[in-house]
Amino acid sequence: MDLTDIGASIRIGFTYFTILYLTGLGGLFSERSGIVNIGLEGLMVIGTVTGAAGAAIFAAPAPDGMGLGVGGVVLGLLFGALCGALFASVHAVATINFRVDHIVSGVVINLVAIGLARFLSFVFFEAATQSDPGGPHLARIDIPLLSDIPWGLGNAFQNLSPVVLFAAVLVFPVSFALYRTRWGLRLRSAGENPEATRSLGVAVAPLRWEGVLLSGALAGLSGAFLSVEVVGNWREGQTLGLGFIALAALILSNWDPRRLLVVAFLFGFAQAIPLRLDDAPLIRLLPPQFINMIPYIVTIVAIAGFVAKVRPPAAAGRAYEGAGGT
């Protein structure tokens, strides 16, 4: 693998980083508020199908020949985020209002999402497993200066989706909101000690609802990015467990958006490895399934090695008796 290949691998890693970071941030908001959300995969699935549908509907030319074009793609991405938030409200109702076990609710979210996505594919695409390929996408951009790095490394910063840059800079407003605002302090307090939060006159339930809805919106946006910007259409099963890898990245980051940025890129680069090893002579001797296992092996090893050193929010996953209305 020469430097040009390394640059291309990093660019692919940026794409997967975007998916993992957006989804991981969604999980961070939810779990920082005290609601464990292992349904990130299911929220992504809903985002993939609704995002692709939204982009196809809003960007497609109307009978009079007019269409929204790139603006329609943006609306499609936002539609995926909106539908992700709406679907996440099911998890919020179950865990906050009815105090259902968070893990059970998350598993149900993942299972229901599979069937719901197939149903929606019939509604939007009149097909069971995929939409028409070759959908519209946002114009690609090159990062000034970095894209001019010689020896092929500049390839990593060329032809990037604007969503990649959006995800990369999102760490700043998210960190500011969590650690420098009253809302962020209250959200984290709801996940650490909801009783103390309530004793100060702050309602816990609305904060947790906000965390879960943000979780759904970001995971839905991530799924929409995957189907609209990366693949170009919706395909059944295209998330390939990325929601679970994002959850692992969130745990390894110790629920910190700045650390999550680094972990998401490392996991994203691991996702790119199988795609760049296909042409290696020795690799051809191995079954392709073995190569495709590499990102998941990396995830398992990382979790096994560092999970004992992380500390989740103290009240995450614990039912709060006053959460039904306060």
Summary of the structure (lengths in Angstrom):
residues: 326
radius of gyration: 20.1
end to end distance: 57.4
largest distance: 65.3
contacts: 1227
relative contact order: 0.21
helix: 70%
strand: 1%
